[in-house]
């Protein structure tokens, strides 16, 4: 079977061809330079191995906008027993790093063009013995009422944006602007962005977030509907297809409702596969993980979840196929019983796979977070991740929450530090 990256449109071939041609750099990062400017290789720093227990925190991009803030993140993590940072370097189709394939985030303007938050946090994080993963918002590309500049994909590639059931395309001003996950050029672009990160930065991993449809109402663009017709043609007849098309734009979708859901899942899975191929081709050691949906109560059967049925995110399938190296279910349930059901359910179904459970620390205090961490340990899970650094440090101004949590979940380390 040929690689998914070998069946490409001209645009997709161009984007991936450019990234394929770039030299492999095993340094901490390249200095701030243009995409077509060669940069010297800085001295390499040895990277820490994946911890036996991942004790992580998601660091939102708003806490990466100055050199002082970046150093504070590393210091707070190291002093409070955390060992893994998931740093948001692509928020809404922009770059919280230098010299990338997307426009530099406007929030970095005050710090000046020489500031590269990803370069700094990788260097300082590794020096402190921390793993650093580049957290990428995949399909979610805009949310502000005011539009981005002309070089942003929302402006330059409006045809990449998802279309709803009524035929309306996402637009600036919407609460959530998503790409169409089935669009070949949009997919190629995301894969190239992730490959570029693996090429130019010594990140330990790339984590995909929002790797899904925004809801059940997208994407119904013309190309998606055409692809779906081809998808279901083998199980139909010309006469039946003609009859369904006569019912209107969504006739075939309505006639094959179950297949439509599977088609959507297949689009997201293909996107994950293409990103994995791109990242691993650049640097096989980079871990590809995904922050995944565990909405509602654990139903016992994954095929009954909203992730599977509503937003096309078959993350159990990704685990089985080996498309991801780890998953972080965003188990932000404040209720301990609900949290435990997800933890025990996933551990029962995938006992040997690296699952790092999300802890919704923004919803409750360190006492409740500690109880949930103990629940992951009792279930045999190899890690947990706090959401978010912003919440547990009051945007970097106070690490009291983390100190309290450390005293509860890492008592020996706390005692030895006195």
Secondary structure, DSSP 8 states (H G I E B T S, - for coil): ---GGGS--HHHHHHHHHHHHS----SSB--S--TTS--------------SSEEEEEE-GGG-SSHHHHHHHHHHHHHTT--EEEEEEESSS-BSSSS-SS-B-GGGGGG-TT--HHHHHHHHHHHTT-EEEEEEE-SEEE--SS---TTSHHHH-GGGB-BBTTS-B--TTSS-EEB-TT-HHHHHHHHHHHHHHHHHB--SEEEEES-S-SSTTB---HHHHHHHHHHHHTTS-HHHHHHHHTT-TTHHHHHTHHHHHHHHHHHHHHHHHHHHHHHHHH-TTSEEEEEE---SS--SSGGGSHHHHTS---HHHHHHHT--SEEEE----SSHHHHHHHHHHHHHH-TTS-B-EEE-GGGS-HHHHHHHHHHHHHTT--EEEEE-HHHHHTTTT--HHHHHHHHHH-HHHHHHT-
